Amino acid sequence: MFGFLQRRAPTTATNGAAPGPIITLSGVVKEYETAAGPYVALRGVDLTVAPGEFVAVVGKSGSGKSTMMNMITGIDRPTSGEVHVAGTNLTRLDEGALAEWRGMHIGIIFQFFQLLPTLTVVENVMLPMDFCDIGNERQRLARAMALLERMDMVEQADKLPGALSGGQQQRVAIARALANDPPLLMADEPTGNLDSKTAASIFQLFKDLAAQGKTVVMVTHDNDLSRRAGRAVLVADGQIVTPEAPAAQPALPERNS
């Protein structure tokens, strides 16, 4: 139905091998200058994520997990190291090219929804298509309505975001993130402002999307949810650590004995 959004399938090796990682961080360091002196947020991070994975990034506040997300989305740039996402070296793109690339390849879902309050629900979902000049007005509207129906939000299409509950706004935000059919969804504490029942339903949406082939990376403090993702990546003091590392223990999900 939405042929104007069709993408080429991921490239596979000629010998039939599986496609390579959709995310590769190689030796990523991020340092900020502060009034107190240099602050190192990431310390030589290496990470690979395969297409279709559902990965939870877990860590204490200030551990570097949100900075790592900003590296993957291109919202921020590493001080050193390289970031490859969906076959593109982000460290080599200028700001204009990076913004255009991001609009086509990554759907970002925020803790506080970030819906524009003066636009209707359906207009918010259409925004990424407008930004990337995808399709015509009729096609964009049809795509947005189909996504809202998928999120059980089609009856709210003409309302303003302020008339919706937090869970409803997050569903609209997910529909907006899917508007350009990106291969990768990045969610930064997407359930942090939701009650436990609503958070569980949003998490199930992410699991369903991963099962359908999307790659989902979710930053979370919720250890219960992180246990249910396909893989948990534990971050402490700007580094990815193993479950046995003492610095990671406060952020780890409890284990059954």
Buried (B, 14 or more C-beta within 10 A) or exposed (E): EBEEBEEEEBEEEEEEEEBBBBBBBBEBBBBEEEEEEEEBBBBBBEBEBBBBBBBBBBBBEEBBBBBBBBBBBBBBBBBEBBBBBBEBEBBEBEEEEBEBBBBBBBBBBBBEBEBEEEBBBBBBBBBBBEBBEBBEEEBBBBBBBBBBEBBEBBEBBEBBBEEBEBBBBBBBBBBBBBBBBBBBBBBBBBBBBBEEEBBBBBBEBBBEBBEEEBBBBBBBBBBEBBBBBBEBBBBBBBBBBEEEBEBBEEBBBEEEE
